[in-house]
Amino acid sequence: RVKCRGLSPALFYTNSPSSDVSKAKALCNGTDGTAPCYFRDTCLHYAIDEHEQFGVWGGTSERDRRKIWRARRVRKDDTIYSIDDIKRDVTVTTITIRRVIR
C-alpha cells in the first residue's frame, strides 16, 4: 500500500522548517515506527529520473536529490539512486585506492 495515499500534499511539499520534511521522510522510510512504504524505491527512481525538484519523494528531500544528481553527473553513473549508493561507491573507491597504494 502507498503510505502517502489520502494524506495532505502539504506534508510532502512544505515550506516549513526541516522538522516537517523529517516527518515526511520518516513516513516513507519507515523510521516513524512503521514499515517503509512499499513503493519507496519506485517513487525515488521516478523523482530522480524525472528531476523532480520539489517535495519529499521516495524518502528523500530536495537536498538529498541534489546530492544524488550531482554524484550521478560527476561520476557519470546513472545507477546512483540513493545517498547510500553514493556512500557505498566512496567506500569501495577508498578501499581500492588503498590496495593499489600498498
C-alpha positions, 0 to 999 in steps of 0.5 A: 500500500502507498503510505502517502495515499489520502494524506495532505500534499502539504506534508510532502511539499512544505515550506516549513522548517526541516522538522516537517520534511523529517516527518515526511521522510520518516513516513516513507522510510519507515523510521516513524515506527512503521514499515517503509512504504512499499513503493519507496524505491519506485517513487525515488527512481521516478523523482530522480529520473524525472528531476523532480525538484520539489517535495519529499519523494521516495524518502528523500528531500530536495537536498538529498536529490541534489546530492544524488544528481550531482554524484550521478553527473560527476561520476557519470553513473546513472545507477546512483539512486540513493545517498547510500549508493553514493556512500557505498561507491566512496567506500569501495573507491577508498578501499581500492585506492588503498590496495593499489597504494600498498 
